[in-house]
Amino acid sequence: MSRSQGENRGADRVAEIERLVEEALRTLPEPLRGAAEELVISVDGTRTTGLYGLFEGAPRGAHDAEVLPPRITIYARALATDFPTRRALKSEVRKTLVHEIGHYLGLEESDLIERGLE
């Protein structure tokens, strides 16, 4: 596969994950959907990382004077590499999104694990 074919495939996977994020957002139950509307959510297709997603910012209700709005970044390359089938990818994108929204709602890793969102 040539480099440009690989880049096109990578761009296609990022676009697919962006669609899966949008689909997951539309189908989230309240209060998760309402919380998601308060966040900047982006898909990063350039960074390879062991993380599937990252929440940055203050949790909802924190009294910190944040300059930037809270945000979630979904790492497309890591997800696409570890979940090659569409079904597995769709499931993990949703799980990752819910996990990161959980952080925004103030849940710690132990809380997320307890709820099956690790």
C-alpha positions in Angstrom: 0.0 0.0 0.0 1.4 3.4 -0.9 1.7 6.2 1.6 -1.2 8.1 0.0 -3.4 5.0 0.1 -2.5 4.6 3.7 -3.3 8.2 4.4 -6.6 7.9 2.6 -7.5 4.8 4.6 -6.6 6.7 7.8 -8.8 9.6 6.8 -11.6 7.2 6.1 -11.3 5.6 9.5 -11.3 9.1 11.2 -14.4 10.0 9.3 -16.0 6.7 10.3 -15.2 7.3 13.9 -16.5 10.9 13.7 -19.8 9.4 12.4 -19.8 6.8 15.3 -19.3 9.6 17.8 -22.2 11.6 16.4 -24.4 8.5 16.4 -23.4 7.7 20.0 -24.2 11.2 21.1 -27.7 11.1 19.5 -28.5 7.9 21.4 -27.1 8.7 24.8 -29.7 8.7 27.6 -30.2 11.7 29.8 -28.3 13.0 31.8 -25.4 12.0 29.7 -26.7 13.6 26.5 -27.2 16.9 28.3 -23.8 16.8 29.8 -22.3 16.0 26.4 -23.9 19.2 25.0 -21.8 21.2 27.4 -18.5 19.8 26.1 -16.3 20.3 23.1 -15.9 16.9 21.6 -13.3 16.2 18.9 -11.8 13.3 17.1 -8.0 13.3 16.7 -6.7 11.2 13.8 -3.1 12.1 14.1 -2.0 11.0 17.5 -1.1 7.4 18.3 -1.6 6.8 22.0 -2.5 4.0 24.4 -5.6 6.1 25.3 -8.9 5.9 23.4 -10.2 9.2 24.8 -9.2 12.0 27.1 -11.3 14.5 29.2 -9.6 17.8 29.8 -11.0 20.6 32.0 -12.8 21.0 35.2 -15.7 18.6 36.1 -19.2 20.0 35.9 -20.0 22.1 38.9 -16.3 22.8 39.8 -15.7 26.4 40.8 -12.4 26.7 39.0 -12.1 29.7 36.7 -11.4 27.7 33.5 -10.4 29.7 30.5 -11.1 27.0 28.0 -14.3 24.9 27.9 -14.1 21.3 29.1 -13.4 19.0 26.2 -13.2 15.3 25.2 -10.8 14.1 22.6 -11.4 10.7 21.0 -8.2 9.1 19.5 -9.2 7.6 16.2 -5.9 5.8 15.4 -5.7 4.0 18.7 -9.4 2.9 18.4 -9.1 1.8 14.7 -5.9 -0.2 15.5 -7.4 -2.0 18.4 -10.9 -2.5 17.1 -10.7 -3.5 13.4 -14.4 -4.5 13.0 -17.1 -1.9 12.7 -19.2 -3.6 15.4 -16.3 -3.7 17.9 -15.3 -0.1 17.0 -18.9 1.2 17.4 -19.2 -0.4 20.8 -15.8 0.9 22.0 -16.4 4.5 20.7 -19.6 4.6 22.6 -18.0 3.2 25.7 -15.1 5.6 25.5 -17.4 8.6 25.1 -19.5 7.6 28.1 -16.3 7.0 30.1 -15.0 10.5 29.3 -18.4 12.1 30.0 -18.3 10.3 33.3 -15.1 12.2 34.2 -16.8 15.4 33.3 -19.6 14.5 35.7 -17.0 14.1 38.4 -16.6 10.3 38.4 -13.1 8.9 39.3 -11.6 5.8 37.6 -12.8 3.6 40.4 -16.4 4.9 40.0 -16.2 4.2 36.3 -14.9 0.7 36.8 -17.7 0.0 39.4 -20.2 1.0 36.7 -18.5 -1.1 34.0 -17.1 1.9 32.1 -13.4 1.2 32.5 
